[in-house]
Amino acid sequence: MSERGAGGRGGAQIPPRELLACAQSDVTVSSLASRPSWALRSLALLLWAVCGCSQLVDVDDLEVRCELADGEPDPCGAVGKRCGAAGVCETCDESVEERCDGLDNDCDGEVDEGHDEDDDGFSWCGGGVEELRDCIDEDPRIHPASVGPDGEPEMLEVCDGKDNDCNGEVDDSDECADIDCTEDGCIGSLECDEDTGKCIAPRPEGSTCGSDVECAGGFCVDTAELGLTTEGSGEVCASACCVDGDCEGDDVCVVSGVGLRACVPARIAARSEGGDSCMEDSECGSGLCVARRCVETCSTNDDCLISCVVNRGDALMGGDSIWACGANPLGRGDDGDTCFEGDPTGCKSSLCLDSECHDPCATTDDCPDGRVCDVISTGQSRLAACVSASSSTQTCCTNDDCDNDGVCRPVGSSGSWSMYCD
């Protein structure tokens, strides 16, 4: 990452590795980086002689504080460590995958490498600093405004429907002030944002956003509602899905227990793009690792080798229920059959609610005659399932499920969502 990018390091006071320091509780050795090594050794021996220290310790045993500064390498690298989030040098683990969080996770002397898709010097997370976040990390012409030698921003806003300087506002320069798309309309592929009166160039998935109209073919979603806590994620453009196969490129389908399902880049979901074996949820594109195997999410039995059942594991928002590939070999009841909620063998789908078995679904076409697909609540979770025919809403997995060029998007409010055609 260039000096303009987020997460640079600097300002640590690091003693050299060979320093031996007095290990006595009332003696602290710090701010020694500017001293020559012979002076540091002499100081350590003097402390030992004067203070009556019982032992000498290596610098590895000291708590060395560090300060992060933009455009500088990790100062803790001088002693084979890295500057951690707490401002203390930490032991390096070079096997750790580099994350986008403003830290040198893999201890190679670089920060957030691999997280700047367009090589413009700004990462998609900004190292956790909102002002340094690249709002569209696929276009090198769009990034936070750097200040030039004359004190003026190098990235200027132009009237093109884009947030050129990533300040959260589209076409906010004086030259664009007289444009009102509610009266004049928009040209080409630009879309009119009736709330602001600005023409908007729809953004790709993973870009920052403030409203649905800013996102190409999808919607704007708060990643916290998806159960994601990735540094610097916030609100991003996404599209609807039920399984990873519904997503394009390196995107993964994130299925939350509150009814939201969205394709987002794997880097924002902090997940691998795929794989079979795993040790933790983040190693699976689905975000679900069960018995050291990646388990795929699903919307119907056709998505799975065996069947699609309710999974109540400890993944995804603290254990919320989701549909996942698996099996209930002792399950008896089909969709609509009577069951007892305390009986785990009552339904083949493992979902018994209000004394009735419910199968998973994406649309009403997935349900038996006389049943429709709708969203139901199971405690704190929300699932799309077949229910008695009484709903007129159109559930969906992707935009292809919607009539008349409709968009499959989340409908609801915080903690309670449904995926419907709009």
CORLIN-V928395 format. One record per backbone hydrogen bond with DSSP energy under -1.0 kcal/mol. NH is the residue of the N-H (numbers start at 1). CO is the residue of the C=O. If there is no record, write none. Layout:
((NH CO) (NH CO))
This chain:
((5 2) (9 72) (10 67) (13 65) (19 16) (21 57) (23 55) (24 22) (27 24) (35 32) (40 36) (41 37) (42 38) (43 39) (44 40) (45 41) (46 42) (47 43) (48 44) (49 45) (50 46) (51 47) (57 21) (61 58) (62 59) (66 87) (72 69) (77 74) (78 75) (79 76) (80 77) (81 76) (82 90) (84 88) (87 84) (89 64) (90 82) (96 93) (101 99) (105 103) (107 104) (115 112) (119 116) (124 115) (128 125) (129 126) (132 129) (133 130) (134 123) (139 136) (142 139) (143 164) (148 152) (151 148) (154 146) (160 158) (164 162) (166 163) (171 162) (176 173) (177 174) (179 176) (181 197) (183 180) (184 180) (185 181) (190 187) (191 200) (193 198) (197 193) (200 191) (201 161) (203 214) (206 237) (207 204) (208 135) (209 235) (214 211) (215 212) (216 203) (219 238) (221 236) (223 234) (225 222) (227 224) (228 223) (233 230) (236 221) (237 207) (238 219) (246 243) (247 244) (251 248) (252 264) (254 262) (256 260) (262 254) (263 239) (264 252) (266 250) (269 265) (271 266) (272 282) (278 292) (283 280) (284 281) (290 293) (293 290) (294 276) (295 288) (298 323) (303 300) (304 301) (307 326) (309 324) (310 349) (311 322) (320 316) (322 311) (324 309) (325 296) (326 307) (331 328) (332 345) (333 346) (336 357) (337 334) (339 355) (343 340) (346 343) (348 333) (353 356) (357 337) (358 351) (361 384) (366 363) (367 364) (371 368) (372 387) (374 385) (376 383) (378 381) (381 378) (382 257) (383 376) (385 374) (386 359) (387 372) (389 370) (396 419) (401 398) (402 399) (406 403) (409 420) (411 418) (413 416) (416 413) (417 258) (418 411) (420 409) (421 394) (422 407))
